[in-house]
Every structure is written in C-alpha cells, then in structure tokens.
Amino acid sequence: KAVKTISSVEIGKRVKEARNRKDLRQMDMAEKTGILRANIARIESGRHKPSLETLERIAGALGIPVANLLSR
C-alpha cells in the first residue's frame, strides 16, 4: 500500500493557520519553540520541510497534536 506524503507547502499552511488562530506572531513562536523566526517563516512558506522533532516543538507551542499538522 502506497504511503501518501504531505507537501512542505501544506505543512507550512497548517502551521501558519494554527499560529494565527492562537493570535501569535512568528517571533512569539520562535520564543516558545527555540526555533529562529527566520526558520519559522521558511517552514510556513513551504521552503523547508521540518523534521518530526521540529514539528513536535511547534505543535507543543501551539497546544495541538502533531497529527493536526500532518494528517490528510
């Protein structure tokens, strides 16, 4: 059975939408996650596909399960 992958653009879109729902700026996310603001921007724009560890840090800062960022 083929495994469907999610694009970095879709992951970025979900991260940005979740961040905006929490009314957080990219700088707020950077402070909460320890990830540079520029890297948050790269993830949100789809220019970088984050590792699972990075997604766990982002999801933790947003108070949501990682699955919300990855599930189809």
SVG drawing of the C-alpha trace seen along z (x, -y; Angstrom):
<svg xmlns="http://www.w3.org/2000/svg" viewBox="-8 -39 25 41">
<polyline fill="none" stroke="black" stroke-width="0.4" points="0.0,0.0 1.4,-3.4 2.1,-5.9 0.8,-9.4 3.1,-12.2 2.1,-15.7 3.9,-18.6 6.1,-21.1 3.7,-23.8 0.7,-22.1 2.6,-21.7 3.6,-25.3 0.0,-26.4 -1.3,-24.4 1.4,-25.8 0.6,-29.3 -3.2,-28.8 -2.7,-27.3 -0.4,-30.1 -2.8,-32.7 -5.7,-31.0 -3.7,-31.4 -3.0,-35.0 0.8,-34.5 3.4,-36.3 6.3,-34.4 8.5,-36.0 6.3,-34.5 6.6,-31.1 10.4,-31.5 10.5,-32.3 8.2,-29.4 10.0,-26.8 13.6,-27.9 13.4,-27.9 14.7,-31.0 12.0,-33.3 13.5,-33.1 13.2,-29.3 9.5,-29.6 9.0,-31.8 10.7,-29.2 8.5,-26.5 5.3,-28.5 6.2,-29.4 6.9,-25.8 10.5,-26.4 11.6,-23.9 10.1,-20.6 10.6,-20.4 11.7,-17.3 9.4,-15.4 11.3,-16.9 10.7,-20.4 7.0,-19.7 6.7,-18.4 8.2,-21.7 5.8,-23.7 2.8,-21.6 3.7,-21.8 3.9,-25.6 0.5,-25.7 -1.1,-23.3 -2.2,-20.9 -1.3,-17.3 1.4,-16.9 -1.2,-14.9 -3.1,-18.1 -0.1,-19.3 0.4,-16.1 -2.9,-14.2 -4.5,-14.2"/>
</svg>
